[in-house]
Amino acid sequence: MSIAEKEVVTLVPYKPDYKERLSNYSLSVEQQRYTAFPLDALHLCESEPDRRPIVILYGHQPAGFFVLHGWEGVKDFSDNKNAILLRAYSINAEYQGKGIASQSIKLLSPFVRDHFPDVNEIILAVNHANIVAQTVYKKGGFVDKGITAMGREGEMFIYHLDI
């Protein structure tokens, strides 16, 4: 595949048109320990307006998903009221290994700047055992400031990205 043929990765706010494709989402058993399936995360977004669902497109296909959660999500990890929490991040198993995660994380700052102009920091919690995710986040510019928290699967590192 040449560079010209390579599919473009973009981030877009969730639309109901994506629901059917997201319902056929696949995650490994290991990944299911650390993240939610998109439809489960969407259910929480419906009842909590502070949660904004975002779709990662590969070309025109939904290949990944995450939620940007405002103060109600942030407050457990930071005092910064202008921060937003990245949560429920995943790439559908059939799209893994194509660099989509790395590209989507690099697109995160400009996306947040455009859609959430008051936000100056993105925060996430990553499980201590989830080395693959830690690597992707760090390559994307997230910084481990030595802050930890306990999650349902054990200790989590809190990463920060200034925007």
C-alpha positions as CSV (number, residue, x, y, z in Angstrom):
1,M,0.0,0.0,0.0
2,S,1.5,3.3,-1.0
3,I,1.3,6.5,1.1
4,A,-1.4,7.8,-1.3
5,E,-3.6,4.8,-0.7
6,K,-3.3,4.8,3.1
7,E,-6.5,5.6,4.9
8,V,-6.7,8.9,6.7
9,V,-7.5,8.9,10.5
10,T,-9.9,11.5,11.7
11,L,-11.7,12.2,15.0
12,V,-15.4,13.1,14.8
13,P,-18.2,13.6,17.4
14,Y,-20.4,10.5,17.6
15,K,-23.5,10.4,15.4
16,P,-26.2,7.7,15.6
17,D,-25.2,6.7,12.0
18,Y,-22.1,5.0,13.6
19,K,-24.1,2.9,16.1
20,E,-24.5,-0.2,14.0
21,R,-20.8,-0.4,13.1
22,L,-19.9,0.2,16.7
23,S,-22.2,-2.6,17.8
24,N,-20.0,-5.1,15.9
25,Y,-16.9,-3.9,17.8
26,S,-14.3,-6.5,18.9
27,L,-11.8,-6.3,21.7
28,S,-9.4,-8.9,23.1
29,V,-10.2,-10.4,26.5
30,E,-7.1,-8.5,27.8
31,Q,-8.3,-5.2,26.4
32,Q,-11.7,-5.8,27.9
33,R,-10.1,-5.7,31.3
34,Y,-9.1,-2.0,30.8
35,T,-11.7,-0.4,28.6
36,A,-15.5,-0.4,27.8
37,F,-17.2,-1.4,24.6
38,P,-18.4,1.7,22.7
39,L,-22.1,0.8,23.2
40,D,-21.7,0.5,27.0
41,A,-19.8,3.8,27.1
42,L,-22.5,5.4,24.9
43,H,-25.2,4.3,27.4
44,L,-23.4,6.3,30.1
45,C,-23.1,9.3,27.7
46,E,-26.9,9.3,27.3
47,S,-27.4,9.8,31.0
48,E,-24.5,12.1,31.7
49,P,-24.2,15.1,29.4
50,D,-20.7,15.8,30.7
51,R,-19.5,12.8,28.7
52,R,-18.9,13.4,25.0
53,P,-18.6,10.3,22.7
54,I,-16.0,10.6,19.9
55,V,-15.5,8.2,17.0
56,I,-12.1,7.5,15.4
57,L,-12.5,7.1,11.7
58,Y,-10.2,5.2,9.4
59,G,-11.1,6.5,6.0
60,H,-14.9,6.5,6.5
61,Q,-15.1,3.5,8.8
62,P,-15.5,3.8,12.6
63,A,-12.3,2.1,13.7
64,G,-12.1,3.3,17.3
65,F,-13.9,5.1,20.0
66,F,-13.4,7.2,23.2
67,V,-15.2,9.5,25.5
68,L,-14.1,13.0,26.6
69,H,-15.5,13.5,30.2
70,G,-15.7,16.9,31.8
71,W,-15.2,18.0,35.4
72,E,-17.3,15.1,36.9
73,G,-14.7,12.7,35.4
74,V,-11.6,14.9,36.0
75,K,-12.2,15.7,39.6
76,D,-11.1,12.3,40.8
77,F,-7.6,12.8,39.2
78,S,-7.0,16.6,39.1
79,D,-7.9,20.0,40.5
80,N,-7.8,21.6,37.1
81,K,-11.4,22.6,36.2
82,N,-10.2,23.3,32.7
83,A,-9.1,19.7,32.1
84,I,-11.0,17.0,30.3
85,L,-10.7,13.2,30.9
86,L,-10.0,10.8,28.1
87,R,-11.7,7.5,28.9
88,A,-13.1,4.3,27.3
89,Y,-10.4,4.6,24.5
90,S,-10.1,1.7,22.2
91,I,-9.4,0.6,18.6
92,N,-11.6,-2.2,17.2
93,A,-9.6,-5.4,17.0
94,E,-10.0,-5.6,13.2
95,Y,-8.2,-2.3,12.8
96,Q,-5.4,-2.8,15.2
97,G,-1.8,-2.8,14.0
98,K,-2.4,0.0,11.4
99,G,-1.1,2.9,13.4
100,I,-4.6,4.2,14.1
101,A,-4.1,4.5,17.8
102,S,-0.9,6.6,17.4
103,Q,-2.4,8.8,14.8
104,S,-5.6,9.4,16.8
105,I,-3.7,10.4,19.9
106,K,-1.7,12.9,17.9
107,L,-5.0,14.4,16.6
108,L,-6.4,14.7,20.1
109,S,-4.9,18.1,21.1
110,P,-6.2,19.9,18.0
111,F,-9.5,18.2,18.2
112,V,-10.0,19.2,21.8
113,R,-8.8,22.8,21.0
114,D,-11.4,23.1,18.3
115,H,-14.3,21.5,20.1
116,F,-13.6,22.4,23.7
117,P,-11.9,25.8,23.6
118,D,-11.8,26.3,27.4
119,V,-9.9,23.1,28.0
120,N,-6.2,23.4,28.6
121,E,-5.3,19.8,29.6
122,I,-6.2,16.3,28.7
123,I,-6.0,13.7,31.5
124,L,-6.2,9.9,31.3
125,A,-5.9,7.0,33.7
126,V,-4.0,3.9,32.3
127,N,-3.7,0.7,34.2
128,H,-0.1,-0.1,35.4
129,A,-0.2,-3.5,33.5
130,N,-1.4,-2.0,30.2
131,I,2.0,-1.4,28.7
132,V,0.8,-1.2,25.1
133,A,-1.5,1.7,25.9
134,Q,1.1,3.5,28.1
135,T,3.5,3.4,25.1
136,V,0.9,4.8,22.7
137,Y,-0.1,7.6,25.1
138,K,3.5,8.6,25.9
139,K,4.5,8.6,22.2
140,G,1.5,10.9,21.7
141,G,2.9,13.4,24.2
142,F,1.2,12.4,27.4
143,V,3.4,12.8,30.5
144,D,3.5,10.7,33.6
145,K,3.8,13.1,36.5
146,G,4.0,10.3,39.1
147,I,0.4,10.5,40.1
148,T,-1.5,7.2,40.7
149,A,-5.0,6.1,41.6
150,M,-6.7,2.8,42.2
151,G,-9.1,1.4,39.6
152,R,-11.2,-1.7,39.2
153,E,-8.1,-3.6,37.8
154,G,-5.5,-2.2,40.2
155,E,-3.2,0.7,40.2
156,M,-3.5,3.3,37.4
157,F,-1.0,5.9,36.2
158,I,-2.5,9.4,35.6
159,Y,-1.1,10.9,32.4
160,H,-1.3,14.6,31.4
161,L,-1.2,16.4,28.1
162,D,-1.1,20.2,28.1
163,I,-2.9,21.7,25.1
